Amino acid sequence: MIDKIKISVVSYLNSKPFIYGLQHSKLIDEIDLQLDIPSVCAQKLIDGKVDIGLIPVAILPQLKEKYIISD
């Protein structure tokens, strides 16, 4: 069994297109999508409980390793 990719995302209006895209993609069976508030998303990423997090930019200095994915 392959471990699912753990993703924590805020369930706010501006992230709805991202969430919708994940939920309706072929990847949905390969991910564990967790809807959280921003502070919980950030803490889960800091604690290594998730692989990817949609987090507030202010938390970036607290992360050991970070990648900003954008256009």
PDB file as gemmi writes it, atoms N, CA and C in Angstrom:
CRYST1    1.000    1.000    1.000  90.00  90.00  90.00 P 1                      
ATOM      1  N   MET A   1       0.835  -1.195   0.000  1.00  0.00           N  
ATOM      2  CA  MET A   1       0.000   0.000   0.000  1.00  0.00           C  
ATOM      3  C   MET A   1       0.873   1.249   0.000  1.00  0.00           C  
ATOM      4  N   ILE A   2       0.556   2.165  -0.863  1.00  0.00           N  
ATOM      5  CA  ILE A   2       1.300   3.416  -0.967  1.00  0.00           C  
ATOM      6  C   ILE A   2       0.684   4.442  -0.025  1.00  0.00           C  
ATOM      7  N   ASP A   3       1.539   5.140   0.723  1.00  0.00           N  
ATOM      8  CA  ASP A   3       1.051   6.198   1.605  1.00  0.00           C  
ATOM      9  C   ASP A   3       0.437   7.320   0.782  1.00  0.00           C  
ATOM     10  N   LYS A   4      -0.674   7.819   1.258  1.00  0.00           N  
ATOM     11  CA  LYS A   4      -1.313   8.951   0.586  1.00  0.00           C  
ATOM     12  C   LYS A   4      -0.552  10.233   0.898  1.00  0.00           C  
ATOM     13  N   ILE A   5      -0.608  11.185  -0.015  1.00  0.00           N  
ATOM     14  CA  ILE A   5      -0.028  12.502   0.201  1.00  0.00           C  
ATOM     15  C   ILE A   5      -0.991  13.267   1.091  1.00  0.00           C  
ATOM     16  N   LYS A   6      -0.500  13.744   2.225  1.00  0.00           N  
ATOM     17  CA  LYS A   6      -1.350  14.466   3.174  1.00  0.00           C  
ATOM     18  C   LYS A   6      -1.305  15.958   2.852  1.00  0.00           C  
ATOM     19  N   ILE A   7      -2.488  16.531   2.611  1.00  0.00           N  
ATOM     20  CA  ILE A   7      -2.605  17.945   2.249  1.00  0.00           C  
ATOM     21  C   ILE A   7      -3.583  18.624   3.196  1.00  0.00           C  
ATOM     22  N   SER A   8      -3.142  19.716   3.817  1.00  0.00           N  
ATOM     23  CA  SER A   8      -4.001  20.519   4.679  1.00  0.00           C  
ATOM     24  C   SER A   8      -4.293  21.846   3.976  1.00  0.00           C  
ATOM     25  N   VAL A   9      -5.579  22.130   3.819  1.00  0.00           N  
ATOM     26  CA  VAL A   9      -6.009  23.320   3.080  1.00  0.00           C  
ATOM     27  C   VAL A   9      -7.057  24.067   3.889  1.00  0.00           C  
ATOM     28  N   VAL A  10      -7.008  25.393   3.829  1.00  0.00           N  
ATOM     29  CA  VAL A  10      -8.053  26.184   4.482  1.00  0.00           C  
ATOM     30  C   VAL A  10      -9.332  26.083   3.653  1.00  0.00           C  
ATOM     31  N   SER A  11     -10.437  25.994   4.334  1.00  0.00           N  
ATOM     32  CA  SER A  11     -11.719  25.873   3.654  1.00  0.00           C  
ATOM     33  C   SER A  11     -12.365  27.249   3.547  1.00  0.00           C  
ATOM     34  N   TYR A  12     -11.683  28.140   2.850  1.00  0.00           N  
ATOM     35  CA  TYR A  12     -12.177  29.499   2.651  1.00  0.00           C  
ATOM     36  C   TYR A  12     -12.541  29.688   1.184  1.00  0.00           C  
ATOM     37  N   LEU A  13     -13.257  30.721   0.895  1.00  0.00           N  
ATOM     38  CA  LEU A  13     -13.742  30.967  -0.457  1.00  0.00           C  
ATOM     39  C   LEU A  13     -12.605  31.016  -1.483  1.00  0.00           C  
ATOM     40  N   ASN A  14     -11.481  31.654  -1.148  1.00  0.00           N  
ATOM     41  CA  ASN A  14     -10.409  31.790  -2.129  1.00  0.00           C  
ATOM     42  C   ASN A  14      -9.688  30.471  -2.425  1.00  0.00           C  
ATOM     43  N   SER A  15      -9.865  29.469  -1.585  1.00  0.00           N  
ATOM     44  CA  SER A  15      -9.232  28.175  -1.845  1.00  0.00           C  
ATOM     45  C   SER A  15     -10.212  27.150  -2.429  1.00  0.00           C  
ATOM     46  N   LYS A  16     -11.477  27.514  -2.573  1.00  0.00           N  
ATOM     47  CA  LYS A  16     -12.486  26.589  -3.104  1.00  0.00           C  
ATOM     48  C   LYS A  16     -12.123  26.039  -4.491  1.00  0.00           C  
ATOM     49  N   PRO A  17     -11.617  26.864  -5.430  1.00  0.00           N  
ATOM     50  CA  PRO A  17     -11.238  26.296  -6.733  1.00  0.00           C  
ATOM     51  C   PRO A  17     -10.136  25.231  -6.610  1.00  0.00           C  
ATOM     52  N   PHE A  18      -9.176  25.447  -5.725  1.00  0.00           N  
ATOM     53  CA  PHE A  18      -8.100  24.484  -5.497  1.00  0.00           C  
ATOM     54  C   PHE A  18      -8.663  23.181  -4.929  1.00  0.00           C  
ATOM     55  N   ILE A  19      -9.525  23.310  -3.924  1.00  0.00           N  
ATOM     56  CA  ILE A  19     -10.150  22.134  -3.299  1.00  0.00           C  
ATOM     57  C   ILE A  19     -11.001  21.381  -4.325  1.00  0.00           C  
ATOM     58  N   TYR A  20     -11.798  22.114  -5.077  1.00  0.00           N  
ATOM     59  CA  TYR A  20     -12.652  21.498  -6.105  1.00  0.00           C  
ATOM     60  C   TYR A  20     -11.795  20.737  -7.119  1.00  0.00           C  
ATOM     61  N   GLY A  21     -10.721  21.368  -7.546  1.00  0.00           N  
ATOM     62  CA  GLY A  21      -9.830  20.721  -8.508  1.00  0.00           C  
ATOM     63  C   GLY A  21      -9.255  19.422  -7.975  1.00  0.00           C  
ATOM     64  N   LEU A  22      -8.842  19.418  -6.709  1.00  0.00           N  
ATOM     65  CA  LEU A  22      -8.312  18.192  -6.113  1.00  0.00           C  
ATOM     66  C   LEU A  22      -9.395  17.124  -5.982  1.00  0.00           C  
ATOM     67  N   GLN A  23     -10.561  17.529  -5.515  1.00  0.00           N  
ATOM     68  CA  GLN A  23     -11.648  16.574  -5.291  1.00  0.00           C  
ATOM     69  C   GLN A  23     -12.173  15.949  -6.585  1.00  0.00           C  
ATOM     70  N   HIS A  24     -11.986  16.631  -7.695  1.00  0.00           N  
ATOM     71  CA  HIS A  24     -12.494  16.134  -8.971  1.00  0.00           C  
ATOM     72  C   HIS A  24     -11.374  15.709  -9.918  1.00  0.00           C  
ATOM     73  N   SER A  25     -10.219  15.440  -9.362  1.00  0.00           N  
ATOM     74  CA  SER A  25      -9.097  15.000 -10.188  1.00  0.00           C  
ATOM     75  C   SER A  25      -8.867  13.503 -10.010  1.00  0.00           C  
ATOM     76  N   LYS A  26      -8.030  12.959 -10.839  1.00  0.00           N  
ATOM     77  CA  LYS A  26      -7.666  11.549 -10.736  1.00  0.00           C  
ATOM     78  C   LYS A  26      -6.795  11.293  -9.511  1.00  0.00           C  
ATOM     79  N   LEU A  27      -6.285  12.345  -8.909  1.00  0.00           N  
ATOM     80  CA  LEU A  27      -5.411  12.223  -7.735  1.00  0.00           C  
ATOM     81  C   LEU A  27      -6.161  11.982  -6.437  1.00  0.00           C  
ATOM     82  N   ILE A  28      -7.473  12.151  -6.418  1.00  0.00           N  
ATOM     83  CA  ILE A  28      -8.226  12.118  -5.167  1.00  0.00           C  
ATOM     84  C   ILE A  28      -8.004  10.826  -4.382  1.00  0.00           C  
ATOM     85  N   ASP A  29      -7.774   9.715  -5.060  1.00  0.00           N  
ATOM     86  CA  ASP A  29      -7.543   8.451  -4.357  1.00  0.00           C  
ATOM     87  C   ASP A  29      -6.127   8.348  -3.794  1.00  0.00           C  
ATOM     88  N   GLU A  30      -5.268   9.282  -4.190  1.00  0.00           N  
ATOM     89  CA  GLU A  30      -3.874   9.257  -3.748  1.00  0.00           C  
ATOM     90  C   GLU A  30      -3.571  10.297  -2.668  1.00  0.00           C  
ATOM     91  N   ILE A  31      -4.579  11.085  -2.304  1.00  0.00           N  
ATOM     92  CA  ILE A  31      -4.345  12.134  -1.305  1.00  0.00           C  
ATOM     93  C   ILE A  31      -5.292  11.998  -0.115  1.00  0.00           C  
ATOM     94  N   ASP A  32      -4.817  12.521   0.997  1.00  0.00           N  
ATOM     95  CA  ASP A  32      -5.626  12.660   2.216  1.00  0.00           C  
ATOM     96  C   ASP A  32      -5.838  14.161   2.375  1.00  0.00           C  
ATOM     97  N   LEU A  33      -6.975  14.651   1.925  1.00  0.00           N  
ATOM     98  CA  LEU A  33      -7.276  16.083   1.944  1.00  0.00           C  
ATOM     99  C   LEU A  33      -7.920  16.462   3.272  1.00  0.00           C  
ATOM    100  N   GLN A  34      -7.280  17.365   3.991  1.00  0.00           N  
ATOM    101  CA  GLN A  34      -7.754  17.799   5.304  1.00  0.00           C  
ATOM    102  C   GLN A  34      -8.106  19.280   5.239  1.00  0.00           C  
ATOM    103  N   LEU A  35      -9.324  19.621   5.619  1.00  0.00           N  
ATOM    104  CA  LEU A  35      -9.764  21.014   5.630  1.00  0.00           C  
ATOM    105  C   LEU A  35      -9.613  21.559   7.046  1.00  0.00           C  
ATOM    106  N   ASP A  36      -8.830  22.619   7.172  1.00  0.00           N  
ATOM    107  CA  ASP A  36      -8.496  23.190   8.478  1.00  0.00           C  
ATOM    108  C   ASP A  36      -8.527  24.708   8.432  1.00  0.00           C  
ATOM    109  N   ILE A  37      -8.405  25.320   9.609  1.00  0.00           N  
ATOM    110  CA  ILE A  37      -8.229  26.773   9.668  1.00  0.00           C  
ATOM    111  C   ILE A  37      -6.741  27.068   9.448  1.00  0.00           C  
ATOM    112  N   PRO A  38      -6.386  28.292   9.032  1.00  0.00           N  
ATOM    113  CA  PRO A  38      -4.997  28.589   8.685  1.00  0.00           C  
ATOM    114  C   PRO A  38      -3.961  28.221   9.755  1.00  0.00           C  
ATOM    115  N   SER A  39      -4.251  28.510  11.009  1.00  0.00           N  
ATOM    116  CA  SER A  39      -3.270  28.213  12.058  1.00  0.00           C  
ATOM    117  C   SER A  39      -3.055  26.706  12.214  1.00  0.00           C  
ATOM    118  N   VAL A  40      -4.099  25.923  12.009  1.00  0.00           N  
ATOM    119  CA  VAL A  40      -3.972  24.463  12.098  1.00  0.00           C  
ATOM    120  C   VAL A  40      -3.208  23.931  10.886  1.00  0.00           C  
ATOM    121  N   CYS A  41      -3.481  24.464   9.703  1.00  0.00           N  
ATOM    122  CA  CYS A  41      -2.715  24.083   8.508  1.00  0.00           C  
ATOM    123  C   CYS A  41      -1.229  24.305   8.749  1.00  0.00           C  
ATOM    124  N   ALA A  42      -0.907  25.477   9.260  1.00  0.00           N  
ATOM    125  CA  ALA A  42       0.490  25.829   9.513  1.00  0.00           C  
ATOM    126  C   ALA A  42       1.117  24.911  10.553  1.00  0.00           C  
ATOM    127  N   GLN A  43       0.419  24.654  11.636  1.00  0.00           N  
ATOM    128  CA  GLN A  43       0.973  23.816  12.701  1.00  0.00           C  
ATOM    129  C   GLN A  43       1.176  22.378  12.228  1.00  0.00           C  
ATOM    130  N   LYS A  44       0.249  21.870  11.443  1.00  0.00           N  
ATOM    131  CA  LYS A  44       0.399  20.521  10.901  1.00  0.00           C  
ATOM    132  C   LYS A  44       1.628  20.427  10.003  1.00  0.00           C  
ATOM    133  N   LEU A  45       1.886  21.469   9.217  1.00  0.00           N  
ATOM    134  CA  LEU A  45       3.051  21.469   8.348  1.00  0.00           C  
ATOM    135  C   LEU A  45       4.338  21.561   9.173  1.00  0.00           C  
ATOM    136  N   ILE A  46       4.351  22.414  10.169  1.00  0.00           N  
ATOM    137  CA  ILE A  46       5.516  22.558  11.054  1.00  0.00           C  
ATOM    138  C   ILE A  46       5.807  21.242  11.764  1.00  0.00           C  
ATOM    139  N   ASP A  47       4.764  20.569  12.233  1.00  0.00           N  
ATOM    140  CA  ASP A  47       4.914  19.318  12.986  1.00  0.00           C  
ATOM    141  C   ASP A  47       5.150  18.100  12.100  1.00  0.00           C  
ATOM    142  N   GLY A  48       5.113  18.283  10.786  1.00  0.00           N  
ATOM    143  CA  GLY A  48       5.326  17.172   9.873  1.00  0.00           C  
ATOM    144  C   GLY A  48       4.150  16.223   9.767  1.00  0.00           C  
ATOM    145  N   LYS A  49       2.972  16.688  10.140  1.00  0.00           N  
ATOM    146  CA  LYS A  49       1.766  15.851  10.077  1.00  0.00           C  
ATOM    147  C   LYS A  49       1.142  15.829   8.679  1.00  0.00           C  
ATOM    148  N   VAL A  50       1.529  16.801   7.846  1.00  0.00           N  
ATOM    149  CA  VAL A  50       1.082  16.841   6.456  1.00  0.00           C  
ATOM    150  C   VAL A  50       2.293  17.083   5.558  1.00  0.00           C  
ATOM    151  N   ASP A  51       2.143  16.709   4.293  1.00  0.00           N  
ATOM    152  CA  ASP A  51       3.218  16.885   3.314  1.00  0.00           C  
ATOM    153  C   ASP A  51       3.140  18.248   2.634  1.00  0.00           C  
ATOM    154  N   ILE A  52       1.913  18.734   2.458  1.00  0.00           N  
ATOM    155  CA  ILE A  52       1.666  19.997   1.760  1.00  0.00           C  
ATOM    156  C   ILE A  52       0.630  20.776   2.554  1.00  0.00           C  
ATOM    157  N   GLY A  53       0.822  22.089   2.656  1.00  0.00           N  
ATOM    158  CA  GLY A  53      -0.143  22.916   3.356  1.00  0.00           C  
ATOM    159  C   GLY A  53      -0.350  24.246   2.672  1.00  0.00           C  
ATOM    160  N   LEU A  54      -1.590  24.650   2.577  1.00  0.00           N  
ATOM    161  CA  LEU A  54      -1.917  25.988   2.104  1.00  0.00           C  
ATOM    162  C   LEU A  54      -1.930  26.846   3.358  1.00  0.00           C  
ATOM    163  N   ILE A  55      -0.849  27.582   3.573  1.00  0.00           N  
ATOM    164  CA  ILE A  55      -0.615  28.237   4.863  1.00  0.00           C  
ATOM    165  C   ILE A  55      -0.430  29.741   4.715  1.00  0.00           C  
ATOM    166  N   PRO A  56      -0.559  30.484   5.814  1.00  0.00           N  
ATOM    167  CA  PRO A  56      -0.277  31.921   5.778  1.00  0.00           C  
ATOM    168  C   PRO A  56       1.210  32.164   5.502  1.00  0.00           C  
ATOM    169  N   VAL A  57       1.507  33.158   4.704  1.00  0.00           N  
ATOM    170  CA  VAL A  57       2.895  33.464   4.351  1.00  0.00           C  
ATOM    171  C   VAL A  57       3.728  33.829   5.590  1.00  0.00           C  
ATOM    172  N   ALA A  58       3.100  34.327   6.619  1.00  0.00           N  
ATOM    173  CA  ALA A  58       3.818  34.727   7.834  1.00  0.00           C  
ATOM    174  C   ALA A  58       4.475  33.554   8.550  1.00  0.00           C  
ATOM    175  N   ILE A  59       4.066  32.355   8.250  1.00  0.00           N  
ATOM    176  CA  ILE A  59       4.618  31.178   8.919  1.00  0.00           C  
ATOM    177  C   ILE A  59       5.901  30.681   8.243  1.00  0.00           C  
ATOM    178  N   LEU A  60       6.198  31.155   7.041  1.00  0.00           N  
ATOM    179  CA  LEU A  60       7.356  30.665   6.284  1.00  0.00           C  
ATOM    180  C   LEU A  60       8.678  30.690   7.061  1.00  0.00           C  
ATOM    181  N   PRO A  61       8.990  31.737   7.828  1.00  0.00           N  
ATOM    182  CA  PRO A  61      10.263  31.722   8.558  1.00  0.00           C  
ATOM    183  C   PRO A  61      10.388  30.584   9.583  1.00  0.00           C  
ATOM    184  N   GLN A  62       9.283  30.020  10.011  1.00  0.00           N  
ATOM    185  CA  GLN A  62       9.314  28.942  10.997  1.00  0.00           C  
ATOM    186  C   GLN A  62       9.520  27.566  10.369  1.00  0.00           C  
ATOM    187  N   LEU A  63       9.458  27.480   9.051  1.00  0.00           N  
ATOM    188  CA  LEU A  63       9.622  26.201   8.373  1.00  0.00           C  
ATOM    189  C   LEU A  63      11.094  25.945   8.053  1.00  0.00           C  
ATOM    190  N   LYS A  64      11.536  24.714   8.285  1.00  0.00           N  
ATOM    191  CA  LYS A  64      12.919  24.346   7.982  1.00  0.00           C  
ATOM    192  C   LYS A  64      13.141  24.305   6.483  1.00  0.00           C  
ATOM    193  N   GLU A  65      12.170  23.779   5.760  1.00  0.00           N  
ATOM    194  CA  GLU A  65      12.264  23.647   4.318  1.00  0.00           C  
ATOM    195  C   GLU A  65      10.958  24.119   3.715  1.00  0.00           C  
ATOM    196  N   LYS A  66      11.025  24.957   2.710  1.00  0.00           N  
ATOM    197  CA  LYS A  66       9.800  25.512   2.131  1.00  0.00           C  
ATOM    198  C   LYS A  66       9.923  25.649   0.631  1.00  0.00           C  
ATOM    199  N   TYR A  67       8.788  25.451  -0.036  1.00  0.00           N  
ATOM    200  CA  TYR A  67       8.696  25.626  -1.477  1.00  0.00           C  
ATOM    201  C   TYR A  67       7.423  26.382  -1.764  1.00  0.00           C  
ATOM    202  N   ILE A  68       7.524  27.468  -2.469  1.00  0.00           N  
ATOM    203  CA  ILE A  68       6.351  28.231  -2.851  1.00  0.00           C  
ATOM    204  C   ILE A  68       5.989  27.792  -4.269  1.00  0.00           C  
ATOM    205  N   ILE A  69       4.787  27.264  -4.434  1.00  0.00           N  
ATOM    206  CA  ILE A  69       4.340  26.780  -5.739  1.00  0.00           C  
ATOM    207  C   ILE A  69       3.391  27.812  -6.304  1.00  0.00           C  
ATOM    208  N   SER A  70       3.778  28.388  -7.424  1.00  0.00           N  
ATOM    209  CA  SER A  70       3.002  29.481  -8.006  1.00  0.00           C  
ATOM    210  C   SER A  70       3.312  29.584  -9.487  1.00  0.00           C  
ATOM    211  N   ASP A  71       2.536  30.409 -10.166  1.00  0.00           N  
ATOM    212  CA  ASP A  71       2.840  30.704 -11.565  1.00  0.00           C  
ATOM    213  C   ASP A  71       4.093  31.557 -11.589  1.00  0.00           C  
TER     214      ASP A  71                                                      
END                                                                             
